[in-house]
Amino acid sequence: MRYPTEQCLSYAELEGFVQAACPISGPFVFLAESFSTLLAIKYAASNPVNLEGLVLCVGFATSPMRGWQRFLSSLLAPLVFRVPLPNLAAKLWLVGPDAPPSLLAAVRSAVSSVQSKVLAARLQAVLGCDVRVELGRVARPILYIQAQQDRLVSASCLEELRRIKPQMSVAELEGPHLLLQREPRRAAETVARFVRSGSSSETALRRLAGL
């Protein structure tokens, strides 16, 4: 699903988009990446009867930016997105230094399609997020996919999640922050194994609510 690109919406306001995107009948697995993992956790906390599993790719329950990084990011949020995303920044933080030119161009195009004020609002939402209580309420199996070369979401975010959900499955894949875009085949294989191991329904494998 896509979020509005011209409206500054909080996580609470985006919850309606998530609910509308999820199937109301038939088993499914919820797949979310980065910014969307907060919304996925909040949705899964209600434990819908047809939800069979939750996949969090490079996710977090509280802000991945801590201490001075969080303070500095809050100050710079209104300014940092006013200029086009430089290739160097995209490679360093999102797609990796050896990313294919086509992927680099696609990511820069996707970022530029969202108004700068919306990007700044999303960053502010991430800085103030906290869904640890909601995570504790999730009763479905959870898979966390960690990008080993992630420069935005550190291993401490995974450790925080595991303190709340020690039974959570974890898969480590080589790659940068935008792991689903950079390693789509390996990520899909990882999700498929999780679904088959935790669900008796092949229908769930074919119905991934991807965010």
C-alpha positions in Angstrom: 0.0 0.0 0.0 1.0 3.6 -0.4 0.7 6.4 2.1 -0.5 9.9 1.1 2.4 11.9 -0.2 1.0 15.4 0.4 -0.6 15.1 3.9 1.3 15.2 7.1 -0.3 12.3 9.0 0.7 10.9 12.4 1.0 7.2 13.1 -2.4 7.3 14.7 -3.9 8.8 11.6 -2.2 6.3 9.3 -3.7 3.3 11.2 -6.9 3.7 9.2 -4.9 3.1 5.9 -3.4 -0.1 7.4 -6.8 -1.5 8.5 -8.3 -0.8 5.1 -5.4 -2.6 3.3 -5.7 -5.8 5.4 -8.0 -8.7 4.3 -11.1 -9.0 6.4 -11.4 -12.7 5.7 -9.0 -15.5 4.8 -5.6 -16.1 6.4 -2.8 -13.7 5.7 0.7 -12.7 7.0 1.5 -9.0 7.6 4.8 -7.9 6.2 6.1 -4.4 7.1 9.4 -2.6 6.6 11.1 0.2 8.5 8.7 3.1 9.1 5.7 0.8 8.7 6.7 -1.7 11.4 5.2 0.5 14.1 1.9 0.4 12.3 2.1 -3.3 11.8 2.8 -3.9 15.5 -0.2 -1.7 16.5 -2.5 -3.6 14.1 -1.2 -7.0 15.1 -1.8 -6.1 18.8 -5.5 -6.4 18.2 -4.9 -10.0 17.1 -7.3 -10.3 14.2 -8.6 -13.9 13.9 -7.3 -14.2 10.3 -3.8 -12.9 11.0 -1.4 -15.8 11.0 1.9 -14.1 11.5 3.8 -10.8 11.5 7.1 -10.1 9.7 9.1 -7.0 10.7 11.9 -6.1 8.4 14.5 -3.7 9.9 11.9 -2.7 12.4 11.8 -1.0 15.8 9.5 -0.4 18.8 11.0 2.9 19.9 13.0 5.4 18.0 16.2 3.9 16.4 17.9 7.2 17.0 19.1 7.7 20.6 20.8 10.5 22.6 22.4 13.2 20.6 21.4 11.6 17.3 17.7 11.9 18.2 18.2 15.5 19.4 20.0 16.5 16.2 17.6 14.8 14.0 14.7 16.6 15.6 16.4 19.9 15.0 17.2 19.2 11.4 14.0 17.4 10.4 12.4 20.6 8.9 15.5 21.3 6.8 17.1 18.1 5.7 14.4 17.1 3.2 14.3 20.4 1.4 17.0 19.3 -1.0 17.0 16.3 -3.3 18.4 13.1 -1.8 22.1 13.0 -2.8 23.4 9.8 -4.3 26.0 9.5 -1.6 23.4 9.7 1.2 21.2 7.2 -0.5 24.1 4.7 -0.8 25.3 5.3 2.7 22.0 5.1 4.5 19.6 3.2 2.3 20.8 1.0 -0.5 24.5 0.3 0.0 27.6 1.6 -1.8 27.4 -1.0 -4.6 23.6 -0.6 -5.3 22.6 -1.0 -9.0 22.0 2.4 -10.7 18.4 1.4 -11.4 17.7 0.8 -7.7 19.4 4.0 -6.7 17.3 6.0 -9.3 14.1 4.3 -8.1 14.7 5.1 -4.5 15.6 8.7 -5.2 12.5 9.0 -7.4 10.3 7.5 -4.6 11.7 9.9 -2.0 11.3 13.0 -4.3 7.7 12.0 -4.9 6.8 12.8 -1.3 6.6 16.4 -0.2 9.4 17.5 2.1 7.1 18.5 4.9 5.6 15.0 4.9 9.0 13.4 5.1 9.9 15.7 8.0 6.7 14.8 9.7 7.4 11.1 9.3 10.9 11.6 10.8 9.4 13.4 13.8 6.9 10.6 14.2 9.7 8.0 14.3 11.6 10.1 16.9 8.7 10.0 19.3 7.3 6.5 18.6 6.8 3.8 21.3 4.8 0.6 20.7 6.4 -1.6 23.3 3.1 -2.2 25.1 1.4 -3.1 21.9 4.2 -5.5 20.9 3.6 -7.3 24.2 0.0 -7.9 23.2 0.8 -9.6 19.9 -0.2 -13.3 20.2 0.8 -14.3 16.7 4.2 -15.7 15.6 6.7 -12.9 14.7 9.7 -13.0 12.4 12.3 -10.2 12.5 14.5 -9.7 9.4 17.7 -7.9 10.2 19.9 -6.2 7.6 23.5 -6.8 8.7 24.7 -3.6 7.0 21.9 -1.4 8.3 23.2 2.1 9.1 19.8 3.4 10.3 18.4 0.7 12.5 21.0 -0.8 14.8 21.1 -4.2 16.6 19.9 -2.5 19.8 16.5 -2.1 18.2 16.3 -5.9 17.7 17.5 -6.5 21.3 14.8 -4.3 22.6 12.2 -6.2 20.7 13.6 -9.6 21.9 13.4 -8.5 25.5 9.6 -8.1 25.0 9.2 -11.1 22.7 12.0 -13.6 23.4 10.3 -16.3 21.3 10.4 -14.1 18.2 12.2 -15.7 15.2 15.2 -13.8 13.7 16.7 -14.0 10.3 19.9 -12.1 9.5 20.5 -11.2 5.8 23.4 -9.4 4.2 22.3 -6.0 3.0 21.6 -2.3 3.7 18.5 -0.7 5.3 16.2 -1.1 2.3 16.6 -4.8 2.4 13.4 -5.8 0.7 14.3 -3.7 -2.3 18.0 -4.7 -2.4 17.6 -8.4 -1.7 14.0 -9.2 -2.8 14.5 -12.9 -3.6 16.4 -13.8 -0.4 13.9 -11.8 1.7 11.0 -13.6 -0.1 12.5 -17.0 0.6 13.0 -16.1 4.3 9.3 -15.0 4.6 8.1 -18.1 2.8 10.0 -20.4 5.2 8.5 -18.6 8.2 5.0 -18.9 6.8 5.3 -22.6 6.0 6.8 -23.3 9.5 4.1 -21.4 11.4 1.0 -21.8 9.3 -1.0 -24.8 8.0 -2.5 -22.7 5.3 -0.8 -22.1 2.0 -3.3 -19.4 1.3 -1.5 -17.3 3.9 1.6 -17.5 1.8 -0.2 -16.1 -1.2 -1.8 -13.2 0.8 0.9 -11.0 2.2 -0.3 -7.6 3.3 2.9 -5.8 2.5 3.7 -2.3 3.8 
